[in-house]
Structures are given as structure tokens and as C-alpha cells.
Amino acid sequence: MKLPDFELELPDSLEAAAAALAEAPGAGLVAGGTDQLCNWKFRIRVPERVVSLARVPELRRREGRILGAGLRLAELERDPEVRERWPALAEALGRVATPLVRESATLGGNLCLDTRCFHLQQTREWREAAGSCLKAEGPACRVLPKPGDRCVATYSGDLAPVLLVLGARLHLARAAAGGGLLRRVVELADFHGGDGIQRFRDLQPGEILEAVEIAEDAEAWTAAYEKLALRRAFDFPEGGVAAAVKWEHGRVRDLRLATTAYDTVPRLHPRPVLQHRGSRLEDERIEAIARDLEAEVQPLRNTFLPPAYRKRMARVLARRALRRLRPAAGAGPV
Ligand SMILES: Cc1cc2nc3c(=O)[nH]c(=O)nc-3n(C[C@H](O)[C@H](O)[C@H](O)COP(=O)(O)OP(=O)(O)OC[C@H]3O[C@@H](n4cnc5c(N)ncnc54)[C@H](O)[C@@H]3O)c2cc1C
């Protein structure tokens, strides 16, 4: 499938990239291009002008807990410090797509990943024949039982749930009016929101994700990620659950659960976990937590696997992840 025509800019600094985006409202932004280029080949929201982040050195920063948004997933997965300090992140990195895709795909592209839908990621001819979809050409969403004006496309990045349970923050930058950069820092937990089209990621016009900062206490948590996918390699998650526990003398001091691929955004799930503080994560506890999570997720019929199965699998994924976190499973600090 051929890419459509567009003008490509390759700025060589963050400031130049931000300025290029500010000068051309509506311009597309591409990093590794592993998702974006596929969407443009499907003729989904093709811009006339595209700014590439491929040559922006600031995005390749790698200093302790700060990971530049332009770092490739494969290099992070191989990084001995990442594997040692945040093994669950290394695990999730290794579950994205295929080794070849991970050589091009970036951390920033994964967190800013566009939402996906069975009715969207199709050729324009397929969409037109089927009646189109709200996010592509409109006029209505074809997933909801009644044609709706809310897009329910699914966020399907593998890294967000792990970074959510590790308490990550995002460093964002955009062009300032008189030149230079305006920077802000947001919690990853506050970054995704809204529907599948409007502001499913909290980026101001022309804003660039510069880096991901992992929380200072992240190493005090033991974490694990479990993914449901059609094939173990290659496929996007049909459901994903990250769990993390902070242990104190063999008992749960704190517990976090996050999901991906169940909604337009990745989510932290604070409600089901609060009452389990102080426990040893016995089997029945884990079952209760996993059951509560299953009740919370509400997948729709817009990916390959049936929503009832994906919902049921949230319980299974949570159970698998939580069992791996118990001290007896040899997972990390107690
Ligand atoms: C065959 C295949 C299988 C895949 N399987 C998976 C999978 O299992 N799990 C998974 O998580 N992903 C999967 N992907 C999607 C994709 O490869 C990854 O999510 C990847 O990390 C995206 O990074 P990228 O640099 O290629 O992003 P791009 O495609 O360049 O961009 C993705 C989106 O992020 C925005 N963006 C990129 N960088 C920034 C930035 N620094 N600031 C602001 N916005 C930015 C772009 O504008 C675009 O909207 C798959 C892709 C393919 C082709």
C-alpha cells in the first residue's frame, strides 16, 4: 500500500520541531512511524505537512530515571539499567509488536499512540463500503448499538499500564510565543482522557512529549505485566493488565492495578485494591481483586476478540500478574 503525498520536515532540534509545528497548525507528527505511517496508508486523517522527530537529539536523552521520548523500544529493552531497575517495563517493552518493529518504534510514540478500532484500521474503500466510521470520514460511530457521535476507539499501547503502576510523569514541550520552549510536567495518570478522537491524550496544539520520568520510588514496587493478544508476537493487546505491590514485612503496603486495551484510554484502577492493604495476597485475595477488575472493565465490540471474552480475561490477566508478585514467587523487595 502506498503512502499518500505530504511535505516532510526533518528539524534537527526540539526547538526547531516545536517551531515547525507552531507554524503549521494541523501538521502531522511522526517519530518511528510504525503506527502513524500505517494509518496514513489507510488514508486516515492524512495531513498535508508532516514534522518528523527522527533527528531531534534532545529526545534521545537517557539520564537515570529520565527516558527520552525518542528512545527506541528495542534499545530500552536491551538496556541493562532498565532491566535491573524496572524489570516489568523491560517485560512490557518485549511484548510490543515484533523485534523488527521495536527497532524503529519509540517510547513517545507508544504513549501517544492513536486509538484503534476494527472499523477504522481498514482501507478507505472498505470503510466506504461498510458505511465508514466517525473517526475517519464520519458521520457516526458504528460500534455503539445506536449510531453515536462519541468515538470509542481503543487505546492499545502496551507500555502505559506498567508506567502507570510505576508512577511515571511526562515532560512536554511546545513553542513559546517569543521563541524558545514552554515546558510542563504532567502525571501519566492525568495524560489520557476524553473520547477516541478528542483529546484522548493531553497534548496542546503543537506539543511534543520530550521525556518520561519514572518515579523515584519505582524500584520499591514489584510489578508485572500480562497481555492478551491473538498471537504472542506481532499483535496489539486485546487486553493488558499491569499490577504492582509495595511490600512491608511480607504484607501489602500498597497495591496498584492498571489496564490497557479496554477503553479509549489506559486506566489506573484504584477502587478494587484499597481494601487489600495489609494482606499477604493469599489466593482468595487475588481472586477478589481480579473479580473486581473484571467488573470494572467494559470492552466494546471493536477489536478482534469478543468483548465478553476480553472482559473475562481481565480477571485471568490480573490473577496471573498478582500471583507473580508474591514474595514466594521470588519477585523483588519484601
Ligand atoms: C505490526 C505492528 C504491531 C504492533 N503491535 C503493537 C503492540 O503489540 N503493542 C503496542 O503497544 N504497539 C504496537 N504497535 C504500534 C507501534 O509500533 C508502537 O506503539 C510504537 O511504540 C509507536 O511508536 P512510533 O515511534 O513508531 O510512533 P509513531 O507511529 O511515529 O507515532 C504514533 C503516534 O504518537 C505521536 N507521537 C510520536 N512521538 C511523539 C512525541 N514525542 N510527542 C508527541 N506525540 C508523539 C504521533 O504523532 C502519532 O500520533 C504495532 C505496530 C505495528 C506496525
The ligand as an SDF file (V2000), in Angstrom:
LIG
                    3D

 53 58  0  0  0  0  0  0  0  0999 V2000
    2.7280   -4.8370   13.1010 C   0  0  0  0  0  0  0  0  0  0  0  0
    2.6000   -3.9010   14.2700 C   0  0  0  0  0  0  0  0  0  0  0  0
    2.3010   -4.4150   15.5120 C   0  0  0  0  0  0  0  0  0  0  0  0
    2.1990   -3.5620   16.6160 C   0  0  0  0  0  0  0  0  0  0  0  0
    1.9520   -4.1140   17.8380 N   0  0  0  0  0  0  0  0  0  0  0  0
    1.9470   -3.3170   18.9320 C   0  0  0  0  0  0  0  0  0  0  0  0
    1.7960   -3.9000   20.2200 C   0  0  0  0  0  0  0  0  0  0  0  0
    1.7100   -5.1210   20.3910 O   0  0  0  0  0  0  0  0  0  0  0  0
    1.7580   -3.0580   21.3020 N   0  0  0  0  0  0  0  0  0  0  0  0
    1.9030   -1.7010   21.1670 C   0  0  0  0  0  0  0  0  0  0  0  0
    1.9030   -1.0070   22.1750 O   0  0  0  0  0  0  0  0  0  0  0  0
    2.0410   -1.1270   19.9550 N   0  0  0  0  0  0  0  0  0  0  0  0
    2.0870   -1.8970   18.8310 C   0  0  0  0  0  0  0  0  0  0  0  0
    2.2670   -1.3380   17.5940 N   0  0  0  0  0  0  0  0  0  0  0  0
    2.2380    0.1290   17.4570 C   0  0  0  0  0  0  0  0  0  0  0  0
    3.5920    0.8320   17.4540 C   0  0  0  0  0  0  0  0  0  0  0  0
    4.5740    0.0860   16.7900 O   0  0  0  0  0  0  0  0  0  0  0  0
    4.1150    1.1420   18.8440 C   0  0  0  0  0  0  0  0  0  0  0  0
    3.0930    1.5770   19.6920 O   0  0  0  0  0  0  0  0  0  0  0  0
    5.2320    2.1820   18.7980 C   0  0  0  0  0  0  0  0  0  0  0  0
    5.8080    2.3410   20.0750 O   0  0  0  0  0  0  0  0  0  0  0  0
    4.8100    3.5560   18.2830 C   0  0  0  0  0  0  0  0  0  0  0  0
    5.9650    4.3680   18.2670 O   0  0  0  0  0  0  0  0  0  0  0  0
    6.4080    5.1730   16.9570 P   0  0  0  0  0  0  0  0  0  0  0  0
    7.6120    5.9390   17.3200 O   0  0  0  0  0  0  0  0  0  0  0  0
    6.5260    4.2790   15.7820 O   0  0  0  0  0  0  0  0  0  0  0  0
    5.1390    6.1260   16.8100 O   0  0  0  0  0  0  0  0  0  0  0  0
    4.5770    6.8500   15.5100 P   0  0  0  0  0  0  0  0  0  0  0  0
    3.8810    5.8510   14.6610 O   0  0  0  0  0  0  0  0  0  0  0  0
    5.6220    7.6980   14.8850 O   0  0  0  0  0  0  0  0  0  0  0  0
    3.5160    7.8110   16.2150 O   0  0  0  0  0  0  0  0  0  0  0  0
    2.4130    7.3060   16.9440 C   0  0  0  0  0  0  0  0  0  0  0  0
    1.5970    8.4840   17.4770 C   0  0  0  0  0  0  0  0  0  0  0  0
    2.3110    9.1520   18.5120 O   0  0  0  0  0  0  0  0  0  0  0  0
    2.5370   10.5360   18.1770 C   0  0  0  0  0  0  0  0  0  0  0  0
    3.8780   10.8330   18.6770 N   0  0  0  0  0  0  0  0  0  0  0  0
    5.0070   10.1260   18.4570 C   0  0  0  0  0  0  0  0  0  0  0  0
    6.0330   10.6280   19.1630 N   0  0  0  0  0  0  0  0  0  0  0  0
    5.5460   11.7110   19.8220 C   0  0  0  0  0  0  0  0  0  0  0  0
    6.1200   12.6680   20.7100 C   0  0  0  0  0  0  0  0  0  0  0  0
    7.4130   12.5870   21.0980 N   0  0  0  0  0  0  0  0  0  0  0  0
    5.3350   13.6550   21.1850 N   0  0  0  0  0  0  0  0  0  0  0  0
    4.0280   13.7310   20.8290 C   0  0  0  0  0  0  0  0  0  0  0  0
    3.4200   12.8450   20.0010 N   0  0  0  0  0  0  0  0  0  0  0  0
    4.1700   11.8460   19.5130 C   0  0  0  0  0  0  0  0  0  0  0  0
    2.3930   10.6000   16.6690 C   0  0  0  0  0  0  0  0  0  0  0  0
    2.0010   11.8970   16.2660 O   0  0  0  0  0  0  0  0  0  0  0  0
    1.3180    9.5550   16.4270 C   0  0  0  0  0  0  0  0  0  0  0  0
    0.0330   10.0810   16.6930 O   0  0  0  0  0  0  0  0  0  0  0  0
    2.3760   -2.1570   16.4650 C   0  0  0  0  0  0  0  0  0  0  0  0
    2.6650   -1.6430   15.1890 C   0  0  0  0  0  0  0  0  0  0  0  0
    2.7780   -2.4980   14.1080 C   0  0  0  0  0  0  0  0  0  0  0  0
    3.1300   -1.9370   12.7530 C   0  0  0  0  0  0  0  0  0  0  0  0
  1  2  1  0
  2  3  1  0
  2 52  2  0
  3  4  2  0
  4  5  1  0
  4 50  1  0
  5  6  2  0
  6  7  1  0
  6 13  1  0
  7  8  2  0
  7  9  1  0
  9 10  1  0
 10 11  2  0
 10 12  1  0
 12 13  2  0
 13 14  1  0
 14 15  1  0
 14 50  1  0
 15 16  1  0
 16 17  1  0
 16 18  1  0
 18 19  1  0
 18 20  1  0
 20 21  1  0
 20 22  1  0
 22 23  1  0
 23 24  1  0
 24 25  2  0
 24 26  1  0
 24 27  1  0
 27 28  1  0
 28 29  2  0
 28 30  1  0
 28 31  1  0
 31 32  1  0
 32 33  1  0
 33 34  1  0
 33 48  1  0
 34 35  1  0
 35 36  1  0
 35 46  1  0
 36 37  1  0
 36 45  1  0
 37 38  2  0
 38 39  1  0
 39 40  1  0
 39 45  2  0
 40 41  1  0
 40 42  2  0
 42 43  1  0
 43 44  2  0
 44 45  1  0
 46 47  1  0
 46 48  1  0
 48 49  1  0
 50 51  2  0
 51 52  1  0
 52 53  1  0
M  END
$$$$
